[in-house]
Amino acid sequence: MTFEQLPAVEYTEVRYTKADWVARITIDRPEAYNAYSTRTLIELAAAFREASFDDEVAVIVFTGSGQSAFCTGGDVKEYERVYTKSPHDYWKYMGLFSAYIESILNCGKPVIGRLNGMAVGGGNESHLACDLSVIAEHAYVGQVGTKVGSVAAGGATQWLPIFVGDRRARWMLMLNRPVLPYQALEWGLVNEVVPSVTKDGEFIVHATPEQITKAKKGQDGYSIDLSRLDEAVDSIVKDLIDQFPECTRYTKQQVNFWKDLAWHQTVGHARDWLSIHYSSFEPIEGMNAFVEKRKPGIKMLRESAASPDGSSEFPWGSYAKSCPECGARFIPSQFGYCGQCGKALEEDSSAFDTSGDNTAKG
């Protein structure tokens, strides 16, 4: 008896291929440095489920298209365009994100992260969800949450202490500095580092930052070559195929214990908090700054919070004023005029009727 055929999924932002007992899942958004959109998350979860249920798949290789990025997390442009304007919908988005991460954890098959480029933000969390990771020398890993007005609670806050220990986890999460490949190897974030920088066709081992920069730009005979990365991944794939599948599946389940425990104890809370947080000033400022390619006004928010009349939660002050002319309420405290009728507002006008009748006047 065969398992019921799953509904076909149209992949538009993900590539799915299968051959020789291996499924290869690729985020195919190179123009966005393989950041995942809402649609991408749906496709990724479907792809991992397809591989999970397919008995002709023994191993899954997860990667990004091109040479620049494995994955750079959520599409901040989409966040700014959609979720800062409709924060309650971010709760739904986080449900899709959780389903994607859990599709990696629960697929029952070993997943290898092929880090063909930077893995930052949710990209770092994505490769942490994998069982094994191999990184190219020109790539790096890291977090960015507190620089863009978010919190890396999609795997990083839960799992980095398990992978690298408490102090290093805080260093990554609070400073958002990149972790270079050999440091990532020493810390236990990846299993292997492979050369990817060439000079006139010859691989350079332990390439310098200057050489990596030239290779990324294709200058002075330098270039990026991912053939050694593929050789290293294929070597691991070969060994994994030569293991009993049920024993491998249960080994993965057992080793997942601490990851599962940390994840399920926190992700529901993170989902609710982040959806509420998207209505505040920090993500609005951080993500607009990212889209506008400028430094975020972090100092401005700190100064506003420290000011007796300021607020770091609301762009134009708390919703403290009401209009004596038209009865409009919940007008930001820094507004001098009513946005509905144009009437000048008094400095001490309150959004609430202290008599106890808080029904609208207009």
C-alpha positions as CSV (number, residue, x, y, z in Angstrom):
1,M,0.0,0.0,0.0
2,T,1.4,3.4,-1.0
3,F,0.9,6.6,0.9
4,E,-1.7,9.0,-0.5
5,Q,-0.2,11.3,-3.0
6,L,0.2,14.9,-1.7
7,P,-1.3,17.8,-3.6
8,A,1.1,19.3,-6.1
9,V,2.8,22.5,-5.0
10,E,3.8,25.2,-7.6
11,Y,7.3,26.3,-6.6
12,T,7.9,29.9,-7.7
13,E,10.5,31.1,-5.1
14,V,12.0,27.7,-4.2
15,R,13.7,25.1,-6.4
16,Y,13.1,21.5,-5.6
17,T,15.0,18.7,-7.3
18,K,15.5,15.0,-6.6
19,A,18.0,12.5,-7.8
20,D,20.1,9.6,-6.4
21,W,18.4,9.6,-3.0
22,V,19.0,13.3,-2.5
23,A,16.4,16.1,-2.5
24,R,17.9,19.6,-3.0
25,I,15.9,22.5,-1.7
26,T,17.1,26.0,-2.8
27,I,15.8,29.4,-1.9
28,D,15.7,31.1,-5.3
29,R,15.5,34.8,-4.6
30,P,19.0,36.0,-5.4
31,E,17.8,39.5,-6.1
32,A,16.8,39.7,-2.4
33,Y,19.9,37.8,-1.2
34,N,17.6,34.8,-0.7
35,A,15.5,36.5,2.0
36,Y,12.3,34.6,2.4
37,S,9.0,36.2,1.7
38,T,5.6,35.0,3.1
39,R,5.2,33.0,-0.1
40,T,8.7,31.5,0.3
41,L,7.9,30.2,3.7
42,I,4.8,28.4,2.4
43,E,6.9,26.8,-0.4
44,L,9.8,25.8,1.9
45,A,7.5,24.0,4.3
46,A,5.9,22.2,1.4
47,A,9.3,21.3,-0.1
48,F,10.5,19.8,3.2
49,R,7.3,17.9,3.6
50,E,7.6,16.5,0.1
51,A,11.1,15.3,0.8
52,S,10.1,13.9,4.2
53,F,7.3,11.8,2.7
54,D,9.3,10.6,-0.3
55,D,10.9,7.2,0.4
56,E,13.2,7.8,-2.6
57,V,14.8,10.6,-0.5
58,A,17.5,9.7,2.1
59,V,19.1,13.1,2.6
60,I,18.1,16.7,2.1
61,V,20.5,19.5,1.0
62,F,19.3,23.0,1.8
63,T,20.9,26.0,0.2
64,G,20.4,29.3,-1.5
65,S,20.9,30.3,-5.2
66,G,24.0,32.1,-6.4
67,Q,27.2,32.9,-4.5
68,S,26.3,35.8,-2.2
69,A,23.8,34.4,0.3
70,F,22.5,31.2,1.7
71,C,19.6,33.1,3.3
72,T,19.3,36.6,4.9
73,G,16.2,35.9,6.8
74,G,12.8,37.6,6.4
75,D,12.3,40.1,3.6
76,V,12.6,43.3,5.6
77,K,11.1,45.3,2.6
78,E,8.0,43.1,2.9
79,Y,8.0,43.6,6.7
80,E,8.0,47.3,6.3
81,R,5.5,47.3,3.5
82,V,3.0,44.9,5.1
83,Y,3.5,43.9,8.7
84,T,4.4,47.3,10.3
85,K,1.1,48.5,8.8
86,S,-0.9,45.4,9.9
87,P,0.8,44.0,13.0
88,H,-1.9,41.4,13.8
89,D,-1.0,39.8,10.4
90,Y,2.5,39.2,11.6
91,W,1.1,36.6,14.1
92,K,-0.1,34.7,11.0
93,Y,3.2,35.1,9.3
94,M,5.0,33.7,12.4
95,G,2.7,30.7,12.2
96,L,4.1,30.1,8.6
97,F,7.6,30.6,9.8
98,S,7.2,28.2,12.7
99,A,5.8,25.6,10.3
100,Y,8.8,26.1,8.0
101,I,11.4,25.7,10.8
102,E,9.5,22.6,12.2
103,S,9.4,21.1,8.7
104,I,13.2,20.9,8.9
105,L,13.3,19.6,12.5
106,N,10.5,17.1,11.9
107,C,11.3,15.8,8.4
108,G,12.8,12.6,9.8
109,K,15.8,12.8,7.4
110,P,19.2,14.5,7.8
111,V,19.3,18.0,6.4
112,I,22.7,19.5,5.4
113,G,22.9,23.3,5.2
114,R,25.1,24.2,2.2
115,L,26.2,27.7,3.1
116,N,27.1,29.1,-0.2
117,G,27.1,32.7,1.1
118,M,26.1,34.7,4.2
119,A,23.6,33.2,6.6
120,V,22.3,36.1,8.7
121,G,19.2,36.7,10.7
122,G,16.6,34.1,9.9
123,G,19.2,32.6,7.6
124,N,21.4,31.8,10.5
125,E,18.4,30.4,12.3
126,S,17.5,28.3,9.3
127,H,20.9,26.6,9.2
128,L,20.8,26.1,12.9
129,A,17.7,24.1,12.3
130,C,19.6,21.8,10.0
131,D,21.5,18.7,11.2
132,L,24.8,19.5,9.6
133,S,26.3,22.6,8.0
134,V,29.2,23.2,5.6
135,I,30.3,26.8,4.9
136,A,32.3,28.3,2.1
137,E,35.2,30.5,3.1
138,H,33.8,33.7,1.7
139,A,30.6,33.3,3.7
140,Y,29.8,34.2,7.3
141,V,27.0,33.8,9.8
142,G,25.3,36.2,12.3
143,Q,22.2,37.9,13.6
144,V,20.8,41.4,12.9
145,G,17.5,41.6,15.0
146,T,18.3,44.3,17.4
147,K,19.6,46.5,14.6
148,V,16.4,46.4,12.6
149,G,13.8,46.6,15.4
150,S,13.2,42.9,15.9
151,V,14.2,40.0,18.2
152,A,15.9,36.8,16.8
153,A,13.4,34.6,18.6
154,G,12.9,32.3,15.5
155,G,15.6,29.9,16.7
156,A,18.6,32.1,17.6
157,T,17.6,33.1,21.1
158,Q,16.6,29.5,21.7
159,W,19.5,27.5,20.1
160,L,22.6,29.7,20.2
161,P,23.2,29.0,23.9
162,I,23.0,25.3,23.1
163,F,25.4,25.6,20.1
164,V,28.0,28.1,21.4
165,G,27.3,28.7,25.1
166,D,25.7,31.6,26.9
167,R,28.3,34.3,26.6
168,R,28.9,33.7,22.9
169,A,25.2,33.6,22.2
170,R,24.8,37.0,23.9
171,W,27.7,38.3,21.9
172,M,26.1,37.3,18.6
173,L,22.5,38.4,19.6
174,M,23.3,41.7,21.2
175,L,26.2,43.0,19.1
176,N,25.2,41.6,15.7
177,R,28.8,41.2,14.6
178,P,29.5,38.7,11.8
179,V,31.0,35.3,12.7
180,L,33.6,34.3,10.1
181,P,33.9,30.7,8.9
182,Y,36.8,29.5,11.0
183,Q,35.4,31.1,14.1
184,A,32.1,29.5,13.3
185,L,33.8,26.2,13.1
186,E,35.7,26.7,16.4
187,W,32.4,27.7,18.1
188,G,30.5,24.6,16.7
189,L,28.2,26.6,14.4
190,V,29.3,24.6,11.4
191,N,30.9,21.2,10.7
192,E,33.3,22.1,8.0
193,V,34.9,25.1,6.2
194,V,35.9,24.7,2.6
195,P,37.9,27.1,0.3
196,S,35.9,29.1,-2.2
197,V,38.2,31.9,-3.2
198,T,40.4,31.4,-6.3
199,K,43.2,33.4,-7.9
200,D,43.7,32.7,-11.6
201,G,41.9,29.4,-11.1
202,E,43.8,28.2,-8.0
203,F,42.1,27.8,-4.7
204,I,43.4,29.9,-1.8
205,V,43.1,28.4,1.7
206,H,42.4,30.9,4.5
207,A,41.8,33.7,2.1
208,T,42.2,37.2,3.6
209,P,39.3,39.7,3.9
210,E,40.9,41.7,1.0
211,Q,41.1,38.6,-1.2
212,I,37.5,37.7,-0.4
213,T,36.3,41.2,-1.3
214,K,38.2,41.0,-4.6
215,A,36.8,37.6,-5.3
216,K,33.2,38.7,-4.7
217,K,33.8,41.6,-7.1
218,G,35.7,39.5,-9.6
219,Q,38.7,41.7,-9.5
220,D,42.5,41.1,-10.3
221,G,41.9,37.4,-11.2
222,Y,40.1,36.5,-8.1
223,S,36.7,34.8,-8.2
224,I,34.3,32.6,-6.1
225,D,34.3,28.9,-6.9
226,L,31.8,26.6,-5.1
227,S,33.0,23.3,-6.5
228,R,34.9,22.4,-3.2
229,L,31.7,23.2,-1.3
230,D,29.8,20.8,-3.5
231,E,32.5,18.1,-3.1
232,A,32.3,18.4,0.7
233,V,28.5,18.3,0.8
234,D,28.5,15.3,-1.6
235,S,30.9,13.5,0.6
236,I,28.6,13.9,3.6
237,V,25.6,12.9,1.5
238,K,27.3,9.7,0.4
239,D,28.0,8.7,4.0
240,L,24.5,9.5,5.2
241,I,22.9,7.5,2.4
242,D,24.9,4.5,3.7
243,Q,23.1,4.5,7.1
244,F,19.9,2.7,8.1
245,P,17.0,5.1,7.5
246,E,14.9,4.3,10.6
247,C,17.9,4.4,12.9
248,T,18.9,7.7,11.3
249,R,15.4,9.1,11.8
250,Y,15.3,8.2,15.5
251,T,18.8,9.4,16.1
252,K,17.7,12.8,14.7
253,Q,14.6,12.8,16.9
254,Q,16.7,12.0,20.0
255,V,19.4,14.6,19.4
256,N,16.7,17.2,18.7
257,F,15.6,17.0,22.4
258,W,17.2,20.2,23.6
259,K,16.3,22.1,20.4
260,D,12.7,20.9,20.6
261,L,12.5,21.8,24.3
262,A,13.8,25.3,23.9
263,W,11.8,25.9,20.8
264,H,8.4,24.8,22.0
265,Q,8.8,26.5,25.4
266,T,9.4,29.9,23.7
267,V,8.1,30.2,20.1
268,G,4.5,30.7,20.9
269,H,5.4,33.5,23.3
270,A,7.7,35.0,20.7
271,R,4.9,34.8,18.1
272,D,2.5,36.9,20.2
273,W,5.1,39.4,21.4
274,L,6.5,40.1,18.0
275,S,3.1,40.6,16.5
276,I,2.3,43.2,19.2
277,H,5.8,44.7,18.9
278,Y,5.2,45.5,15.2
279,S,2.8,48.2,16.3
280,S,5.6,50.1,18.1
281,F,8.2,52.7,16.9
282,E,11.3,50.4,16.9
283,P,10.3,48.1,14.0
284,I,8.8,51.1,12.1
285,E,12.0,53.1,12.4
286,G,14.4,50.2,12.0
287,M,12.8,48.7,8.9
288,N,12.2,52.0,7.2
289,A,15.8,52.8,7.8
290,F,16.8,49.5,6.2
291,V,14.6,50.1,3.2
292,E,15.8,53.7,2.8
293,K,19.5,52.6,3.3
294,R,20.2,54.9,6.2
295,K,21.3,54.5,9.8
296,P,18.3,53.9,12.1
297,G,17.5,56.6,14.6
298,I,18.3,54.5,17.7
299,K,19.7,57.5,19.6
300,M,16.6,59.5,18.7
301,L,14.4,56.8,20.3
302,R,16.6,56.6,23.4
303,E,16.4,60.4,23.8
304,S,12.7,60.4,23.3
305,A,12.2,57.7,26.0
306,A,14.4,59.7,28.4
307,S,12.5,63.0,27.8
308,P,9.7,63.8,30.3
309,D,7.3,64.5,27.4
310,G,8.7,62.0,25.0
311,S,7.8,58.5,24.0
312,S,9.9,55.7,22.4
313,E,6.8,53.7,21.6
314,F,4.8,56.1,19.4
315,P,6.3,58.1,16.5
316,W,4.3,61.2,17.4
317,G,3.7,60.7,21.1
318,S,1.1,58.8,23.0
319,Y,-2.5,59.0,21.9
320,A,-3.4,61.6,24.5
321,K,-5.3,64.4,22.8
322,S,-8.9,64.9,21.7
323,C,-10.5,67.6,19.6
324,P,-12.9,70.0,21.3
325,E,-14.4,70.9,17.9
326,C,-15.3,67.5,16.2
327,G,-14.7,65.1,19.1
328,A,-11.9,63.1,17.4
329,R,-10.0,61.2,20.1
330,F,-6.7,59.4,20.5
331,I,-4.8,62.1,18.6
332,P,-0.9,61.9,19.1
333,S,0.3,64.2,21.9
334,Q,2.7,66.0,19.6
335,F,0.0,67.1,17.2
336,G,-0.9,70.8,17.3
337,Y,-4.0,70.4,15.0
338,C,-6.7,67.9,14.6
339,G,-6.1,65.6,11.6
340,Q,-9.9,65.3,11.0
341,C,-11.2,68.9,11.1
342,G,-8.0,71.0,11.3
343,K,-8.9,72.6,14.7
344,A,-6.0,73.8,16.8
345,L,-5.6,71.6,19.8
346,E,-4.9,72.6,23.4
347,E,-1.7,71.4,25.0
348,D,-3.6,69.6,27.8
349,S,-6.4,68.2,25.7
350,S,-7.1,64.7,26.8
351,A,-8.3,61.7,24.7
352,F,-10.5,60.6,27.6
353,D,-13.6,62.2,29.0
354,T,-12.9,62.0,32.8
355,S,-16.7,62.2,33.5
356,G,-16.8,58.5,32.6
357,D,-18.5,58.9,29.3
358,N,-15.9,57.8,26.7
359,T,-18.3,57.5,23.7
360,A,-17.2,59.3,20.6
361,K,-18.5,62.9,20.2
362,G,-18.3,62.9,16.4
